[in-house]
Structures are given as C-alpha cells and as structure tokens.
C-alpha cells in the first residue's frame, strides 16, 4: 500500500454551530448533541487501527478527537497531536458574527448574497479572498495564506508517518469543504456543508491528496 489513509472528521456540534455563528479561530464547547456526534463516529470507527491521530488546536476538535479515541478498540492511542495547521479558516473581523450576515457582507458586492452563492458563482478560494477584502482590518485569511498554513499539516503527516499508515484527523467544516474542493476533481457537491461528526476519507501520497468520499455519516469503510 503506497497511500496513507486519512479519516477526516468534522468536530461535533458546538454552541456557535447551533446559533449559526462564524467559528473560525474562535471556539465554543460541544453541545450535548456534539458529544453524541463524536461518540457516534467513534463507534463507527471503533475497529479501525489508527497509527496516529491529529486535530486542530481548538477545544471542539480536541474534545471530539478524544471521544473518538476513547471509543476505539483497535488502537492504543489516547491523545491526538494538536496543531494549528489544521485549524479552521480565520474569519478576522467576522469571527463570531451571525453567519448569513457575514457572508452577505462578504459576497454582496460580487453579486453573491450567501456562502453557497459565492462558491457556486466563484469558488471556495474566492470566498476567502472576498472575505479578506471585506474585512476592515484585513485580518481574515485569504486563499494563499490559508493554503500555505494547511498544507504544512499534510507535510507533517507525510513526514511523521510511514507510507500506508492510517490516520485520524479531526478538523472543521469549511476546512473539509476546502480540501474536497481543491482535491476532489469536481466530483462532490460542495453546496452541502459536511455534517458535524461526518467522515471524509482522503488518500495521501507523496505529492497529492485524493478524495475517496465526502461527508458520510453511514456506510463508513
């Protein structure tokens, strides 16, 4: 086997998710439903032998990863490796804002009123560039800044694990969509956000990332 398998999980539901607020580098705890999300996917992956586990350095990703590892019966791992490389996109001025309002402010001048409109009319990378331009402080990550950071995470996975390893990675919704948008060869419907606790399966080789499936709750293999 020449590819490393990555089970990419979106963290369980948080209070900001429940209230439909922008939650990039900001953080909020898992709700009761979020804990159930993590336990459910943990049960689905309980027989998968993970060589290593990673998560973004946010409380919601860390809590989700720990619950998944607690349910795992095939590995000896108890703690994920935390890294800022796999954080969510940074939304700058828009952090914590009502999500529809933030995306309207980001996309309206481009003729796109919602996040779905932006990615359908332009692209996910364009949404990042538009947001940085709309941010009065220009603190939000544009697409270049975002990918420069995120791809360091995959370089770390390649460096620290043998070829053919199986990896647990807990990250975020827009990050999952961004990865699938960049490497999914247009095969997946990105108008649908990955659900909390869903699984997206990636195959990582020395130079590329392949998307095996996106946003699964059931039929995980």
Number of C-alpha atoms within 10 A of each C-alpha: 7 12 19 20 22 25 22 23 30 29 32 31 24 21 17 20 18 12 11 14 18 23 25 21 17 15 17 15 18 24 17 12 15 23 21 17 24 29 23 19 27 23 16 19 22 19 13 17 17 21 15 21 23 22 30 25 20 23 16 25 28 21 21 30 31 21 21 28 25 18 20 22 15 13 16 13 16 15 18 22 13 19 14 15 20 26 24 22 24 22 24 20 17 25 18 20 16 15 20 15 14 23 24 18 19 25 21 14 11 13 11 19 18 19 20 18 18 25 18 13 13 13 18 22 18 16 21 23 19 23 26 23 16 20 18 12 10 14 16 25 21 21 20 11 14 22 17 11 17 18 14 14 19 18 12 12 21 18 11 10 14 13 17 15 19 20 21 24 27 32 27 29 21 19 19 23 23 20 19 26 20 15 15 20 10 10 12 15 13 22 13 10 13 22 18 22 29 23 29 24 22 23 18 21 16 13 7 10 20 18 20 13 17 21 26 17 17 10 7 15 11
